[in-house]
Amino acid sequence: MASGGGPLTAAAFADLLDKLGPYEPALRLAVGVSGGPDSMALALLADAWARARGGRVLALIVDHGLRPASMGEATRVAGWLAARGLETRVLPWLGEKPERGIQAAARAARHALLEAACRDAGILHLLLAHQREDQAETVLLRRAAQSGADGLAAMAAVVERRHCRLLRPLLVVPRARLIATLEAAGQDWIEDPSNADTGFTRVRLRNDLAQAGDGALAPLIDAAAAAGEARASGEARTADQLARAVVLHPAGFAGLDGPAIARSSREDGLRALAALLRCLGGGAYPPRRDALDRLLTTIAGTGAGRTLAGCRIGAADRNGMRLVCREGGRTALPVAIAGAGETLWDGRFVLTLDRPLSAGPLHIGRLGRDGWRQALEARPGLRAAVAQAIPAPARAALPALWDGGRLVAAPYLGYAAPSAPAVRIAFRPLNPLMPAPFGSVGQAEFAVV
């Protein structure tokens, strides 16, 4: 791919974005816009692409509130885009900001705000403006952090999230071409001063790469593409392995055929265990490799159970099957149910309430021993029925509806007090057992001319 500074044409952008489909007929796209050159160019290109197909774009502008001028800048960006006919929305990051790790916290808050806005608007595709230099910086950051092979694949072109798909169509496009695109359109942009703050590791890497020139970027992009292809291939093998070795219960626990996992290659076995533990434990990151390695050795035989990543891995039965469930004492704190809509608890269960509560506030939290006792006192016949469906070790971490210390409902037990509101609780983990395959972008497939 050429790295010159000419504008990115509509045809070249369409080639990039078309490959990340499919898209619905009456399509709506959301674009995360910071006001910098990358996201401003993406907003203009996406708007033209959507209009040509009878669709619309919603520009989402996050105001992090980290600088006094940020709100004024967000308003200015919204005005620029509105003047071009784009629908815009400013999303403020409210609340206290951390003193340390501010870039990571801002990134997490930004993604949460953008995805929530897509959910509220019913938009399935969220475009982000990470480009070629960003991808190279990510590779260097992951190398410095000694990431595994999967981490070195850097950013994916397509990521399936709970409420939308994250699309990064510009990962092979140099920043110079995006600036040239804005200049050709007569569109200004805003430079964030934090992007020049060498107190941040990413900024220092960006400066080093700029001095090294394109010769340093190309090998990093190629390395990310190769690692992405290897990751996608590994994930396909893992999906097949999990389908054969794991029986996932809708109440959030699983049966694991340990010997079947252990018969695979070591790397594939570790990947499968990490996926299972993240799904059932709700963790943001996979367990450490050394801990996974010990667990893989354990489940290959008939050894006793153990715990890892907030999960309990039971002892093997005569067929080598093991119960894997959430540790009851490691679940999240109860979460208040404020009104109608969805409430996520413990990174695994979603409670849906169709209408606001008519009485006082309720909470969703773990069933625990006390909840089990209350359910049995109210309906003694539950013990025999539940014993057939839900093993004892998995019961404590089941979701339950509480009014203070009184159990109101435990859907997976089939229990509800007479006063219980109509709610639905479903196992919808933030980390699916096997998410959509890694969407890599290769130089050859996504060449921009």
Secondary structure, DSSP 4 states (H G I P E B T S, - for coil): -----PPPPHHHHHHHHHTT----SS-EEEEEE-SSHHHHHHHHHHHHHHHHTT-EEEEEEEE---STTHHHHHHHHHHHHHHTT-EEEEEE--S---SSSHHHHHHHHHHHHHHHHHHHHT--EEE----HHHHHHHHHHHHHTT--TTGGG-S-SEEE-SS-EEE-TTTTS-HHHHHHHHHHHT------GGGG-TTSHHHHHHHHHHHH-HHHHHHHHHHHHHHHHHHHHHHHHHHHHHHHHEEE-TTS-EEEEHHHHHTS-HHHHHHHHHHHHHHHH--SSPPPHHHHHHHHHHHTTT---EEETTEEEPPP-TTSEEEEEE-GGGSPPPEEE-SSEEEEETTTEEEEESS--SSS-EEEEE-HHHHHHHHHHH-TTHHHHHHHHS-HHHHTTSEEEEETTEEEEEGGGTEE-TT---EEEEE--SS-SS-SPPB---TTTT---
